[in-house]
Amino acid sequence: MNDGNLTGERELDPNVALGAAIRALRERASLTQAALDERAELRPQSISAIEAGRHEPTWGDLRRIAKGLEVPLGRLLELVEELEGRQS
């Protein structure tokens, strides 16, 4: 079911959209996945798994990731919503 998209376009999976948003912001900040893991105080390979859509982060993880990216959490979530609405 596709409640939020009245145009009939397919929406991007939320975990895939989250990973894409984190990747875009990380690359904009010129950070490696390992560097963001460290900044966000996450286990090694966490960002890799999140960006690939294999791991769904906790609320605390999201807050630490946003802080590590030096962006407001709201901006990260806005970008996820933008990407979710794009046709895949």
HTML snippet that shows the backbone in 3Dmol.js (N, CA, C, O; Angstrom):
<script src="https://3Dmol.org/build/3Dmol-min.js"></script>
<div id="view" style="width:600px;height:400px;position:relative"></div>
<script>
const pdb = `
ATOM      1  N   MET A   1       0.843  -1.186   0.000  1.00  0.00           N
ATOM      2  CA  MET A   1       0.000   0.000   0.000  1.00  0.00           C
ATOM      3  C   MET A   1       0.881   1.240   0.000  1.00  0.00           C
ATOM      4  O   MET A   1       1.968   1.247   0.577  1.00  0.00           O
ATOM      5  N   ASN A   2       0.404   2.264  -0.643  1.00  0.00           N
ATOM      6  CA  ASN A   2       1.222   3.447  -0.844  1.00  0.00           C
ATOM      7  C   ASN A   2       0.421   4.682  -0.449  1.00  0.00           C
ATOM      8  O   ASN A   2      -0.018   5.435  -1.319  1.00  0.00           O
ATOM      9  N   ASP A   3       0.227   4.897   0.831  1.00  0.00           N
ATOM     10  CA  ASP A   3      -0.630   5.978   1.319  1.00  0.00           C
ATOM     11  C   ASP A   3      -0.113   7.374   0.998  1.00  0.00           C
ATOM     12  O   ASP A   3      -0.908   8.275   0.729  1.00  0.00           O
ATOM     13  N   GLY A   4       1.205   7.573   1.021  1.00  0.00           N
ATOM     14  CA  GLY A   4       1.753   8.911   0.908  1.00  0.00           C
ATOM     15  C   GLY A   4       2.033   9.368  -0.502  1.00  0.00           C
ATOM     16  O   GLY A   4       2.453  10.508  -0.698  1.00  0.00           O
ATOM     17  N   ASN A   5       1.813   8.510  -1.506  1.00  0.00           N
ATOM     18  CA  ASN A   5       2.184   8.871  -2.861  1.00  0.00           C
ATOM     19  C   ASN A   5       0.970   8.741  -3.762  1.00  0.00           C
ATOM     20  O   ASN A   5       0.628   7.636  -4.183  1.00  0.00           O
ATOM     21  N   LEU A   6       0.325   9.835  -4.058  1.00  0.00           N
ATOM     22  CA  LEU A   6      -0.899   9.822  -4.847  1.00  0.00           C
ATOM     23  C   LEU A   6      -0.638   9.793  -6.344  1.00  0.00           C
ATOM     24  O   LEU A   6      -1.579   9.646  -7.125  1.00  0.00           O
ATOM     25  N   THR A   7       0.608   9.927  -6.763  1.00  0.00           N
ATOM     26  CA  THR A   7       0.920   9.957  -8.193  1.00  0.00           C
ATOM     27  C   THR A   7       1.110   8.575  -8.773  1.00  0.00           C
ATOM     28  O   THR A   7       1.214   8.436  -9.992  1.00  0.00           O
ATOM     29  N   GLY A   8       1.159   7.540  -7.935  1.00  0.00           N
ATOM     30  CA  GLY A   8       1.351   6.188  -8.427  1.00  0.00           C
ATOM     31  C   GLY A   8       2.807   5.806  -8.602  1.00  0.00           C
ATOM     32  O   GLY A   8       3.094   4.676  -8.999  1.00  0.00           O
ATOM     33  N   GLU A   9       3.747   6.717  -8.318  1.00  0.00           N
ATOM     34  CA  GLU A   9       5.163   6.391  -8.424  1.00  0.00           C
ATOM     35  C   GLU A   9       5.554   5.458  -7.289  1.00  0.00           C
ATOM     36  O   GLU A   9       5.003   5.526  -6.191  1.00  0.00           O
ATOM     37  N   ARG A  10       6.500   4.601  -7.569  1.00  0.00           N
ATOM     38  CA  ARG A  10       7.021   3.716  -6.547  1.00  0.00           C
ATOM     39  C   ARG A  10       7.934   4.487  -5.619  1.00  0.00           C
ATOM     40  O   ARG A  10       8.796   5.241  -6.072  1.00  0.00           O
ATOM     41  N   GLU A  11       7.750   4.303  -4.318  1.00  0.00           N
ATOM     42  CA  GLU A  11       8.592   4.992  -3.345  1.00  0.00           C
ATOM     43  C   GLU A  11       9.790   4.130  -2.994  1.00  0.00           C
ATOM     44  O   GLU A  11       9.725   2.902  -3.058  1.00  0.00           O
ATOM     45  N   LEU A  12      10.868   4.771  -2.630  1.00  0.00           N
ATOM     46  CA  LEU A  12      12.078   4.102  -2.203  1.00  0.00           C
ATOM     47  C   LEU A  12      11.873   3.544  -0.804  1.00  0.00           C
ATOM     48  O   LEU A  12      11.290   4.211   0.051  1.00  0.00           O
ATOM     49  N   ASP A  13      12.347   2.328  -0.563  1.00  0.00           N
ATOM     50  CA  ASP A  13      12.263   1.711   0.756  1.00  0.00           C
ATOM     51  C   ASP A  13      12.872   2.660   1.787  1.00  0.00           C
ATOM     52  O   ASP A  13      13.920   3.250   1.526  1.00  0.00           O
ATOM     53  N   PRO A  14      12.243   2.820   2.949  1.00  0.00           N
ATOM     54  CA  PRO A  14      12.753   3.765   3.957  1.00  0.00           C
ATOM     55  C   PRO A  14      14.191   3.486   4.396  1.00  0.00           C
ATOM     56  O   PRO A  14      14.960   4.428   4.587  1.00  0.00           O
ATOM     57  N   ASN A  15      14.571   2.221   4.560  1.00  0.00           N
ATOM     58  CA  ASN A  15      15.943   1.926   4.974  1.00  0.00           C
ATOM     59  C   ASN A  15      16.944   2.252   3.873  1.00  0.00           C
ATOM     60  O   ASN A  15      18.057   2.698   4.153  1.00  0.00           O
ATOM     61  N   VAL A  16      16.551   2.030   2.624  1.00  0.00           N
ATOM     62  CA  VAL A  16      17.417   2.369   1.498  1.00  0.00           C
ATOM     63  C   VAL A  16      17.541   3.885   1.389  1.00  0.00           C
ATOM     64  O   VAL A  16      18.626   4.405   1.132  1.00  0.00           O
ATOM     65  N   ALA A  17      16.430   4.593   1.584  1.00  0.00           N
ATOM     66  CA  ALA A  17      16.452   6.057   1.539  1.00  0.00           C
ATOM     67  C   ALA A  17      17.324   6.614   2.663  1.00  0.00           C
ATOM     68  O   ALA A  17      18.078   7.564   2.453  1.00  0.00           O
ATOM     69  N   LEU A  18      17.220   6.027   3.850  1.00  0.00           N
ATOM     70  CA  LEU A  18      18.051   6.473   4.968  1.00  0.00           C
ATOM     71  C   LEU A  18      19.527   6.281   4.635  1.00  0.00           C
ATOM     72  O   LEU A  18      20.342   7.178   4.848  1.00  0.00           O
ATOM     73  N   GLY A  19      19.860   5.109   4.114  1.00  0.00           N
ATOM     74  CA  GLY A  19      21.253   4.851   3.739  1.00  0.00           C
ATOM     75  C   GLY A  19      21.759   5.814   2.695  1.00  0.00           C
ATOM     76  O   GLY A  19      22.892   6.288   2.780  1.00  0.00           O
ATOM     77  N   ALA A  20      20.929   6.111   1.709  1.00  0.00           N
ATOM     78  CA  ALA A  20      21.321   7.041   0.645  1.00  0.00           C
ATOM     79  C   ALA A  20      21.511   8.453   1.192  1.00  0.00           C
ATOM     80  O   ALA A  20      22.425   9.167   0.777  1.00  0.00           O
ATOM     81  N   ALA A  21      20.654   8.851   2.115  1.00  0.00           N
ATOM     82  CA  ALA A  21      20.775  10.187   2.713  1.00  0.00           C
ATOM     83  C   ALA A  21      22.063  10.298   3.524  1.00  0.00           C
ATOM     84  O   ALA A  21      22.783  11.292   3.422  1.00  0.00           O
ATOM     85  N   ILE A  22      22.348   9.282   4.323  1.00  0.00           N
ATOM     86  CA  ILE A  22      23.578   9.303   5.122  1.00  0.00           C
ATOM     87  C   ILE A  22      24.787   9.313   4.204  1.00  0.00           C
ATOM     88  O   ILE A  22      25.735  10.063   4.435  1.00  0.00           O
ATOM     89  N   ARG A  23      24.764   8.489   3.164  1.00  0.00           N
ATOM     90  CA  ARG A  23      25.886   8.444   2.222  1.00  0.00           C
ATOM     91  C   ARG A  23      26.104   9.810   1.576  1.00  0.00           C
ATOM     92  O   ARG A  23      27.238  10.280   1.486  1.00  0.00           O
ATOM     93  N   ALA A  24      25.020  10.451   1.125  1.00  0.00           N
ATOM     94  CA  ALA A  24      25.138  11.757   0.466  1.00  0.00           C
ATOM     95  C   ALA A  24      25.737  12.793   1.413  1.00  0.00           C
ATOM     96  O   ALA A  24      26.638  13.539   1.030  1.00  0.00           O
ATOM     97  N   LEU A  25      25.242  12.838   2.639  1.00  0.00           N
ATOM     98  CA  LEU A  25      25.764  13.813   3.609  1.00  0.00           C
ATOM     99  C   LEU A  25      27.199  13.482   4.002  1.00  0.00           C
ATOM    100  O   LEU A  25      28.015  14.383   4.196  1.00  0.00           O
ATOM    101  N   ARG A  26      27.509  12.193   4.121  1.00  0.00           N
ATOM    102  CA  ARG A  26      28.873  11.778   4.485  1.00  0.00           C
ATOM    103  C   ARG A  26      29.852  12.170   3.389  1.00  0.00           C
ATOM    104  O   ARG A  26      30.929  12.699   3.665  1.00  0.00           O
ATOM    105  N   GLU A  27      29.469  11.906   2.138  1.00  0.00           N
ATOM    106  CA  GLU A  27      30.356  12.250   1.025  1.00  0.00           C
ATOM    107  C   GLU A  27      30.516  13.759   0.892  1.00  0.00           C
ATOM    108  O   GLU A  27      31.599  14.247   0.568  1.00  0.00           O
ATOM    109  N   ARG A  28      29.427  14.503   1.143  1.00  0.00           N
ATOM    110  CA  ARG A  28      29.500  15.964   1.107  1.00  0.00           C
ATOM    111  C   ARG A  28      30.488  16.476   2.158  1.00  0.00           C
ATOM    112  O   ARG A  28      31.161  17.486   1.951  1.00  0.00           O
ATOM    113  N   ALA A  29      30.564  15.766   3.291  1.00  0.00           N
ATOM    114  CA  ALA A  29      31.475  16.151   4.370  1.00  0.00           C
ATOM    115  C   ALA A  29      32.875  15.561   4.177  1.00  0.00           C
ATOM    116  O   ALA A  29      33.752  15.750   5.020  1.00  0.00           O
ATOM    117  N   SER A  30      33.081  14.851   3.074  1.00  0.00           N
ATOM    118  CA  SER A  30      34.369  14.207   2.764  1.00  0.00           C
ATOM    119  C   SER A  30      34.822  13.262   3.876  1.00  0.00           C
ATOM    120  O   SER A  30      35.989  13.257   4.267  1.00  0.00           O
ATOM    121  N   LEU A  31      33.886  12.469   4.373  1.00  0.00           N
ATOM    122  CA  LEU A  31      34.190  11.491   5.426  1.00  0.00           C
ATOM    123  C   LEU A  31      34.129  10.082   4.862  1.00  0.00           C
ATOM    124  O   LEU A  31      33.301   9.787   3.999  1.00  0.00           O
ATOM    125  N   THR A  32      34.994   9.222   5.344  1.00  0.00           N
ATOM    126  CA  THR A  32      34.885   7.807   5.015  1.00  0.00           C
ATOM    127  C   THR A  32      33.844   7.187   5.944  1.00  0.00           C
ATOM    128  O   THR A  32      33.453   7.784   6.947  1.00  0.00           O
ATOM    129  N   GLN A  33      33.408   5.988   5.595  1.00  0.00           N
ATOM    130  CA  GLN A  33      32.481   5.287   6.480  1.00  0.00           C
ATOM    131  C   GLN A  33      33.124   5.058   7.847  1.00  0.00           C
ATOM    132  O   GLN A  33      32.474   5.231   8.878  1.00  0.00           O
ATOM    133  N   ALA A  34      34.385   4.674   7.855  1.00  0.00           N
ATOM    134  CA  ALA A  34      35.085   4.420   9.126  1.00  0.00           C
ATOM    135  C   ALA A  34      35.183   5.691   9.966  1.00  0.00           C
ATOM    136  O   ALA A  34      35.028   5.646  11.187  1.00  0.00           O
ATOM    137  N   ALA A  35      35.438   6.813   9.316  1.00  0.00           N
ATOM    138  CA  ALA A  35      35.528   8.077  10.052  1.00  0.00           C
ATOM    139  C   ALA A  35      34.187   8.433  10.675  1.00  0.00           C
ATOM    140  O   ALA A  35      34.138   8.904  11.811  1.00  0.00           O
ATOM    141  N   LEU A  36      33.090   8.211   9.939  1.00  0.00           N
ATOM    142  CA  LEU A  36      31.772   8.512  10.497  1.00  0.00           C
ATOM    143  C   LEU A  36      31.416   7.528  11.608  1.00  0.00           C
ATOM    144  O   LEU A  36      30.812   7.923  12.605  1.00  0.00           O
ATOM    145  N   ASP A  37      31.783   6.246  11.453  1.00  0.00           N
ATOM    146  CA  ASP A  37      31.598   5.286  12.557  1.00  0.00           C
ATOM    147  C   ASP A  37      32.237   5.833  13.829  1.00  0.00           C
ATOM    148  O   ASP A  37      31.634   5.816  14.902  1.00  0.00           O
ATOM    149  N   GLU A  38      33.465   6.315  13.688  1.00  0.00           N
ATOM    150  CA  GLU A  38      34.205   6.824  14.846  1.00  0.00           C
ATOM    151  C   GLU A  38      33.556   8.089  15.405  1.00  0.00           C
ATOM    152  O   GLU A  38      33.351   8.198  16.614  1.00  0.00           O
ATOM    153  N   ARG A  39      33.236   9.037  14.538  1.00  0.00           N
ATOM    154  CA  ARG A  39      32.609  10.290  14.997  1.00  0.00           C
ATOM    155  C   ARG A  39      31.279  10.044  15.693  1.00  0.00           C
ATOM    156  O   ARG A  39      30.943  10.710  16.672  1.00  0.00           O
ATOM    157  N   ALA A  40      30.516   9.067  15.170  1.00  0.00           N
ATOM    158  CA  ALA A  40      29.188   8.777  15.714  1.00  0.00           C
ATOM    159  C   ALA A  40      29.244   7.764  16.862  1.00  0.00           C
ATOM    160  O   ALA A  40      28.216   7.389  17.426  1.00  0.00           O
ATOM    161  N   GLU A  41      30.451   7.333  17.192  1.00  0.00           N
ATOM    162  CA  GLU A  41      30.660   6.371  18.275  1.00  0.00           C
ATOM    163  C   GLU A  41      29.876   5.079  18.038  1.00  0.00           C
ATOM    164  O   GLU A  41      29.243   4.536  18.945  1.00  0.00           O
ATOM    165  N   LEU A  42      29.938   4.604  16.790  1.00  0.00           N
ATOM    166  CA  LEU A  42      29.292   3.349  16.407  1.00  0.00           C
ATOM    167  C   LEU A  42      30.347   2.273  16.214  1.00  0.00           C
ATOM    168  O   LEU A  42      31.533   2.564  16.060  1.00  0.00           O
ATOM    169  N   ARG A  43      29.898   1.026  16.225  1.00  0.00           N
ATOM    170  CA  ARG A  43      30.817  -0.089  15.976  1.00  0.00           C
ATOM    171  C   ARG A  43      31.351   0.013  14.552  1.00  0.00           C
ATOM    172  O   ARG A  43      30.674   0.550  13.675  1.00  0.00           O
ATOM    173  N   PRO A  44      32.559  -0.497  14.314  1.00  0.00           N
ATOM    174  CA  PRO A  44      33.088  -0.524  12.949  1.00  0.00           C
ATOM    175  C   PRO A  44      32.111  -1.237  12.014  1.00  0.00           C
ATOM    176  O   PRO A  44      31.463  -2.209  12.403  1.00  0.00           O
ATOM    177  N   GLN A  45      32.018  -0.759  10.817  1.00  0.00           N
ATOM    178  CA  GLN A  45      31.163  -1.294   9.763  1.00  0.00           C
ATOM    179  C   GLN A  45      29.677  -0.946   9.925  1.00  0.00           C
ATOM    180  O   GLN A  45      28.864  -1.349   9.094  1.00  0.00           O
ATOM    181  N   SER A  46      29.310  -0.207  10.977  1.00  0.00           N
ATOM    182  CA  SER A  46      27.898   0.147  11.172  1.00  0.00           C
ATOM    183  C   SER A  46      27.389   1.032  10.045  1.00  0.00           C
ATOM    184  O   SER A  46      26.311   0.787   9.504  1.00  0.00           O
ATOM    185  N   ILE A  47      28.151   2.057   9.685  1.00  0.00           N
ATOM    186  CA  ILE A  47      27.714   2.964   8.624  1.00  0.00           C
ATOM    187  C   ILE A  47      27.603   2.210   7.312  1.00  0.00           C
ATOM    188  O   ILE A  47      26.674   2.450   6.541  1.00  0.00           O
ATOM    189  N   SER A  48      28.521   1.314   7.047  1.00  0.00           N
ATOM    190  CA  SER A  48      28.456   0.501   5.834  1.00  0.00           C
ATOM    191  C   SER A  48      27.149  -0.280   5.775  1.00  0.00           C
ATOM    192  O   SER A  48      26.489  -0.305   4.736  1.00  0.00           O
ATOM    193  N   ALA A  49      26.775  -0.910   6.864  1.00  0.00           N
ATOM    194  CA  ALA A  49      25.541  -1.708   6.909  1.00  0.00           C
ATOM    195  C   ALA A  49      24.296  -0.827   6.799  1.00  0.00           C
ATOM    196  O   ALA A  49      23.324  -1.206   6.147  1.00  0.00           O
ATOM    197  N   ILE A  50      24.322   0.336   7.428  1.00  0.00           N
ATOM    198  CA  ILE A  50      23.179   1.254   7.361  1.00  0.00           C
ATOM    199  C   ILE A  50      23.026   1.793   5.943  1.00  0.00           C
ATOM    200  O   ILE A  50      21.920   1.819   5.404  1.00  0.00           O
ATOM    201  N   GLU A  51      24.130   2.222   5.339  1.00  0.00           N
ATOM    202  CA  GLU A  51      24.074   2.770   3.986  1.00  0.00           C
ATOM    203  C   GLU A  51      23.594   1.729   2.985  1.00  0.00           C
ATOM    204  O   GLU A  51      22.954   2.076   1.993  1.00  0.00           O
ATOM    205  N   ALA A  52      23.896   0.451   3.232  1.00  0.00           N
ATOM    206  CA  ALA A  52      23.471  -0.621   2.332  1.00  0.00           C
ATOM    207  C   ALA A  52      22.040  -1.078   2.612  1.00  0.00           C
ATOM    208  O   ALA A  52      21.508  -1.923   1.892  1.00  0.00           O
ATOM    209  N   GLY A  53      21.414  -0.523   3.654  1.00  0.00           N
ATOM    210  CA  GLY A  53      20.052  -0.911   3.996  1.00  0.00           C
ATOM    211  C   GLY A  53      19.955  -2.239   4.715  1.00  0.00           C
ATOM    212  O   GLY A  53      18.869  -2.809   4.825  1.00  0.00           O
ATOM    213  N   ARG A  54      21.098  -2.750   5.214  1.00  0.00           N
ATOM    214  CA  ARG A  54      21.114  -4.039   5.913  1.00  0.00           C
ATOM    215  C   ARG A  54      20.890  -3.911   7.408  1.00  0.00           C
ATOM    216  O   ARG A  54      20.625  -4.906   8.082  1.00  0.00           O
ATOM    217  N   HIS A  55      20.993  -2.696   7.934  1.00  0.00           N
ATOM    218  CA  HIS A  55      20.847  -2.476   9.376  1.00  0.00           C
ATOM    219  C   HIS A  55      19.965  -1.263   9.602  1.00  0.00           C
ATOM    220  O   HIS A  55      20.168  -0.213   8.993  1.00  0.00           O
ATOM    221  N   GLU A  56      18.991  -1.413  10.473  1.00  0.00           N
ATOM    222  CA  GLU A  56      18.116  -0.300  10.819  1.00  0.00           C
ATOM    223  C   GLU A  56      18.622   0.306  12.133  1.00  0.00           C
ATOM    224  O   GLU A  56      18.560  -0.343  13.178  1.00  0.00           O
ATOM    225  N   PRO A  57      19.119   1.536  12.084  1.00  0.00           N
ATOM    226  CA  PRO A  57      19.698   2.139  13.290  1.00  0.00           C
ATOM    227  C   PRO A  57      18.638   2.497  14.321  1.00  0.00           C
ATOM    228  O   PRO A  57      17.468   2.703  13.998  1.00  0.00           O
ATOM    229  N   THR A  58      19.078   2.564  15.560  1.00  0.00           N
ATOM    230  CA  THR A  58      18.204   3.018  16.637  1.00  0.00           C
ATOM    231  C   THR A  58      18.079   4.536  16.563  1.00  0.00           C
ATOM    232  O   THR A  58      18.803   5.202  15.823  1.00  0.00           O
ATOM    233  N   TRP A  59      17.144   5.066  17.347  1.00  0.00           N
ATOM    234  CA  TRP A  59      16.973   6.517  17.440  1.00  0.00           C
ATOM    235  C   TRP A  59      18.274   7.161  17.925  1.00  0.00           C
ATOM    236  O   TRP A  59      18.694   8.196  17.406  1.00  0.00           O
ATOM    237  N   GLY A  60      18.900   6.544  18.913  1.00  0.00           N
ATOM    238  CA  GLY A  60      20.171   7.067  19.425  1.00  0.00           C
ATOM    239  C   GLY A  60      21.255   7.057  18.361  1.00  0.00           C
ATOM    240  O   GLY A  60      22.044   7.997  18.263  1.00  0.00           O
ATOM    241  N   ASP A  61      21.294   5.987  17.556  1.00  0.00           N
ATOM    242  CA  ASP A  61      22.261   5.918  16.453  1.00  0.00           C
ATOM    243  C   ASP A  61      22.044   7.077  15.488  1.00  0.00           C
ATOM    244  O   ASP A  61      23.000   7.723  15.061  1.00  0.00           O
ATOM    245  N   LEU A  62      20.782   7.338  15.146  1.00  0.00           N
ATOM    246  CA  LEU A  62      20.488   8.432  14.216  1.00  0.00           C
ATOM    247  C   LEU A  62      20.944   9.776  14.755  1.00  0.00           C
ATOM    248  O   LEU A  62      21.494  10.602  14.026  1.00  0.00           O
ATOM    249  N   ARG A  63      20.707   9.981  16.046  1.00  0.00           N
ATOM    250  CA  ARG A  63      21.147  11.239  16.656  1.00  0.00           C
ATOM    251  C   ARG A  63      22.668  11.368  16.604  1.00  0.00           C
ATOM    252  O   ARG A  63      23.192  12.440  16.301  1.00  0.00           O
ATOM    253  N   ARG A  64      23.377  10.276  16.899  1.00  0.00           N
ATOM    254  CA  ARG A  64      24.847  10.314  16.862  1.00  0.00           C
ATOM    255  C   ARG A  64      25.369  10.473  15.440  1.00  0.00           C
ATOM    256  O   ARG A  64      26.371  11.151  15.216  1.00  0.00           O
ATOM    257  N   ILE A  65      24.691   9.847  14.475  1.00  0.00           N
ATOM    258  CA  ILE A  65      25.100   9.989  13.073  1.00  0.00           C
ATOM    259  C   ILE A  65      24.942  11.439  12.623  1.00  0.00           C
ATOM    260  O   ILE A  65      25.846  11.997  12.003  1.00  0.00           O
ATOM    261  N   ALA A  66      23.817  12.042  12.927  1.00  0.00           N
ATOM    262  CA  ALA A  66      23.604  13.450  12.561  1.00  0.00           C
ATOM    263  C   ALA A  66      24.672  14.334  13.200  1.00  0.00           C
ATOM    264  O   ALA A  66      25.221  15.227  12.554  1.00  0.00           O
ATOM    265  N   LYS A  67      24.955  14.079  14.461  1.00  0.00           N
ATOM    266  CA  LYS A  67      25.993  14.868  15.143  1.00  0.00           C
ATOM    267  C   LYS A  67      27.352  14.649  14.469  1.00  0.00           C
ATOM    268  O   LYS A  67      28.109  15.599  14.271  1.00  0.00           O
ATOM    269  N   GLY A  68      27.655  13.397  14.119  1.00  0.00           N
ATOM    270  CA  GLY A  68      28.914  13.100  13.435  1.00  0.00           C
ATOM    271  C   GLY A  68      29.020  13.758  12.076  1.00  0.00           C
ATOM    272  O   GLY A  68      30.110  14.115  11.627  1.00  0.00           O
ATOM    273  N   LEU A  69      27.874  13.917  11.422  1.00  0.00           N
ATOM    274  CA  LEU A  69      27.833  14.588  10.125  1.00  0.00           C
ATOM    275  C   LEU A  69      27.781  16.107  10.257  1.00  0.00           C
ATOM    276  O   LEU A  69      27.902  16.834   9.271  1.00  0.00           O
ATOM    277  N   GLU A  70      27.599  16.574  11.491  1.00  0.00           N
ATOM    278  CA  GLU A  70      27.480  17.998  11.790  1.00  0.00           C
ATOM    279  C   GLU A  70      26.296  18.631  11.055  1.00  0.00           C
ATOM    280  O   GLU A  70      26.396  19.730  10.510  1.00  0.00           O
ATOM    281  N   VAL A  71      25.161  17.899  11.054  1.00  0.00           N
ATOM    282  CA  VAL A  71      23.913  18.421  10.498  1.00  0.00           C
ATOM    283  C   VAL A  71      22.818  18.220  11.542  1.00  0.00           C
ATOM    284  O   VAL A  71      22.895  17.289  12.344  1.00  0.00           O
ATOM    285  N   PRO A  72      21.817  19.067  11.542  1.00  0.00           N
ATOM    286  CA  PRO A  72      20.698  18.846  12.449  1.00  0.00           C
ATOM    287  C   PRO A  72      19.994  17.529  12.087  1.00  0.00           C
ATOM    288  O   PRO A  72      19.886  17.179  10.912  1.00  0.00           O
ATOM    289  N   LEU A  73      19.528  16.822  13.085  1.00  0.00           N
ATOM    290  CA  LEU A  73      18.809  15.578  12.853  1.00  0.00           C
ATOM    291  C   LEU A  73      17.631  15.808  11.907  1.00  0.00           C
ATOM    292  O   LEU A  73      17.341  14.969  11.055  1.00  0.00           O
ATOM    293  N   GLY A  74      16.961  16.938  12.058  1.00  0.00           N
ATOM    294  CA  GLY A  74      15.843  17.265  11.185  1.00  0.00           C
ATOM    295  C   GLY A  74      16.241  17.314   9.724  1.00  0.00           C
ATOM    296  O   GLY A  74      15.467  16.893   8.864  1.00  0.00           O
ATOM    297  N   ARG A  75      17.430  17.817   9.422  1.00  0.00           N
ATOM    298  CA  ARG A  75      17.900  17.883   8.032  1.00  0.00           C
ATOM    299  C   ARG A  75      18.118  16.484   7.475  1.00  0.00           C
ATOM    300  O   ARG A  75      17.775  16.210   6.325  1.00  0.00           O
ATOM    301  N   LEU A  76      18.686  15.600   8.285  1.00  0.00           N
ATOM    302  CA  LEU A  76      18.884  14.218   7.856  1.00  0.00           C
ATOM    303  C   LEU A  76      17.537  13.579   7.532  1.00  0.00           C
ATOM    304  O   LEU A  76      17.390  12.924   6.500  1.00  0.00           O
ATOM    305  N   LEU A  77      16.555  13.769   8.410  1.00  0.00           N
ATOM    306  CA  LEU A  77      15.237  13.175   8.206  1.00  0.00           C
ATOM    307  C   LEU A  77      14.523  13.781   6.998  1.00  0.00           C
ATOM    308  O   LEU A  77      13.826  13.070   6.275  1.00  0.00           O
ATOM    309  N   GLU A  78      14.689  15.084   6.772  1.00  0.00           N
ATOM    310  CA  GLU A  78      14.109  15.720   5.586  1.00  0.00           C
ATOM    311  C   GLU A  78      14.662  15.109   4.309  1.00  0.00           C
ATOM    312  O   GLU A  78      13.920  14.847   3.362  1.00  0.00           O
ATOM    313  N   LEU A  79      15.968  14.884   4.290  1.00  0.00           N
ATOM    314  CA  LEU A  79      16.597  14.306   3.110  1.00  0.00           C
ATOM    315  C   LEU A  79      16.089  12.886   2.883  1.00  0.00           C
ATOM    316  O   LEU A  79      15.873  12.485   1.739  1.00  0.00           O
ATOM    317  N   VAL A  80      15.897  12.123   3.949  1.00  0.00           N
ATOM    318  CA  VAL A  80      15.335  10.775   3.817  1.00  0.00           C
ATOM    319  C   VAL A  80      13.957  10.848   3.172  1.00  0.00           C
ATOM    320  O   VAL A  80      13.661  10.088   2.251  1.00  0.00           O
ATOM    321  N   GLU A  81      13.119  11.755   3.651  1.00  0.00           N
ATOM    322  CA  GLU A  81      11.770  11.888   3.092  1.00  0.00           C
ATOM    323  C   GLU A  81      11.819  12.306   1.619  1.00  0.00           C
ATOM    324  O   GLU A  81      11.023  11.820   0.816  1.00  0.00           O
ATOM    325  N   GLU A  82      12.734  13.189   1.261  1.00  0.00           N
ATOM    326  CA  GLU A  82      12.881  13.600  -0.126  1.00  0.00           C
ATOM    327  C   GLU A  82      13.231  12.395  -0.992  1.00  0.00           C
ATOM    328  O   GLU A  82      12.662  12.209  -2.068  1.00  0.00           O
ATOM    329  N   LEU A  83      14.163  11.586  -0.521  1.00  0.00           N
ATOM    330  CA  LEU A  83      14.606  10.423  -1.287  1.00  0.00           C
ATOM    331  C   LEU A  83      13.532   9.340  -1.357  1.00  0.00           C
ATOM    332  O   LEU A  83      13.401   8.656  -2.372  1.00  0.00           O
ATOM    333  N   GLU A  84      12.769   9.186  -0.283  1.00  0.00           N
ATOM    334  CA  GLU A  84      11.677   8.204  -0.278  1.00  0.00           C
ATOM    335  C   GLU A  84      10.659   8.509  -1.363  1.00  0.00           C
ATOM    336  O   GLU A  84      10.115   7.597  -1.987  1.00  0.00           O
ATOM    337  N   GLY A  85      10.403   9.781  -1.587  1.00  0.00           N
ATOM    338  CA  GLY A  85       9.387  10.181  -2.542  1.00  0.00           C
ATOM    339  C   GLY A  85       9.826  10.112  -3.987  1.00  0.00           C
ATOM    340  O   GLY A  85       8.996  10.187  -4.893  1.00  0.00           O
ATOM    341  N   ARG A  86      11.124   9.969  -4.217  1.00  0.00           N
ATOM    342  CA  ARG A  86      11.620   9.893  -5.601  1.00  0.00           C
ATOM    343  C   ARG A  86      11.325   8.519  -6.170  1.00  0.00           C
ATOM    344  O   ARG A  86      11.303   7.516  -5.457  1.00  0.00           O
ATOM    345  N   GLN A  87      11.103   8.503  -7.453  1.00  0.00           N
ATOM    346  CA  GLN A  87      10.860   7.230  -8.128  1.00  0.00           C
ATOM    347  C   GLN A  87      12.155   6.444  -8.167  1.00  0.00           C
ATOM    348  O   GLN A  87      13.205   6.973  -8.531  1.00  0.00           O
ATOM    349  N   SER A  88      12.075   5.184  -7.792  1.00  0.00           N
ATOM    350  CA  SER A  88      13.277   4.328  -7.832  1.00  0.00           C
ATOM    351  C   SER A  88      13.416   3.629  -9.148  1.00  0.00           C
ATOM    352  O   SER A  88      14.368   2.874  -9.349  1.00  0.00           O
TER     353      SER A  88
END
`;
const viewer = $3Dmol.createViewer("view");
viewer.addModel(pdb, "pdb");
viewer.setStyle({}, {cartoon: {color: "spectrum"}});
viewer.zoomTo();
viewer.render();
</script>
